[in-house]
Amino acid sequence: MSITKHLVSRSPRGVLTSKPIYTRLLPSEQAEFEARAMSEGRSLSNMARLFILMGMRVADEGKHMQGRTQQQTTLVEGD
């Protein structure tokens, strides 16, 4: 009788696992990052992915807000 082991992926389906993104942190940032991941019961990779996705959303919102401000400025100047 043979036992087959199935590999379990912790990444969401469709996530590129062959192209990791590397980054460097200061020792104090690394310690804070690890503590936050541990307090939320997340792996370091999952925590990094979460922060990256949140940061991209915030950046997109900033672009939309900046576009609205420019439109309002143009309208006021054009009157």
C-alpha positions as CSV (number, residue, x, y, z in Angstrom):
1,M,0.0,0.0,0.0
2,S,1.5,3.3,-1.0
3,I,0.6,6.7,0.4
4,T,0.2,9.6,-2.0
5,K,0.9,13.0,-0.8
6,H,-1.0,15.9,-2.4
7,L,0.7,19.3,-2.6
8,V,-1.5,21.9,-0.9
9,S,-1.1,25.4,-2.2
10,R,-1.8,28.2,0.2
11,S,-2.1,30.7,-2.6
12,P,-5.4,31.7,-4.2
13,R,-6.1,30.0,-7.5
14,G,-4.4,31.6,-10.5
15,V,-1.6,33.3,-8.4
16,L,1.8,33.3,-10.1
17,T,4.0,31.2,-7.8
18,S,6.9,31.1,-10.3
19,K,7.5,34.8,-10.2
20,P,8.0,36.0,-6.6
21,I,8.6,39.6,-5.7
22,Y,11.4,40.3,-3.3
23,T,11.8,43.3,-1.1
24,R,14.1,44.4,1.7
25,L,13.1,46.0,5.0
26,L,15.0,47.6,7.8
27,P,15.4,45.4,10.9
28,S,12.7,47.3,12.8
29,E,10.3,47.1,9.8
30,Q,10.9,43.4,9.5
31,A,10.2,42.9,13.2
32,E,7.0,44.9,13.0
33,F,5.9,43.1,9.8
34,E,6.6,39.6,11.3
35,A,4.7,40.6,14.5
36,R,1.7,41.8,12.5
37,A,1.6,38.6,10.4
38,M,1.8,36.5,13.5
39,S,-0.9,38.4,15.4
40,E,-3.2,37.9,12.4
41,G,-2.2,34.2,11.9
42,R,-0.9,34.9,8.4
43,S,2.3,33.7,6.7
44,L,4.8,36.4,5.7
45,S,3.9,35.9,2.0
46,N,0.2,36.2,2.7
47,M,0.7,39.3,4.7
48,A,2.9,40.9,2.0
49,R,0.3,40.1,-0.6
50,L,-2.4,41.7,1.5
51,F,-0.4,44.8,2.0
52,I,0.5,45.1,-1.7
53,L,-3.2,44.7,-2.7
54,M,-4.3,47.3,-0.2
55,G,-1.5,49.7,-1.3
56,M,-2.6,49.3,-4.9
57,R,-6.2,50.2,-4.0
58,V,-5.1,53.2,-2.0
59,A,-2.9,54.4,-4.9
60,D,-5.8,54.0,-7.4
61,E,-8.1,56.0,-5.1
62,G,-5.4,58.7,-4.9
63,K,-5.3,58.9,-8.7
64,H,-9.1,59.2,-8.9
65,M,-9.1,61.9,-6.2
66,Q,-6.3,63.8,-8.0
67,G,-8.2,63.7,-11.3
68,R,-11.4,65.1,-9.6
69,T,-9.3,68.0,-8.0
70,Q,-7.8,68.8,-11.4
71,Q,-11.3,68.8,-13.0
72,Q,-12.7,71.2,-10.3
73,T,-9.7,73.5,-10.7
74,T,-10.1,73.7,-14.4
75,L,-13.8,74.4,-14.1
76,V,-13.2,77.2,-11.6
77,E,-10.5,78.8,-13.7
78,G,-12.6,78.5,-16.9
79,D,-15.5,80.6,-15.5
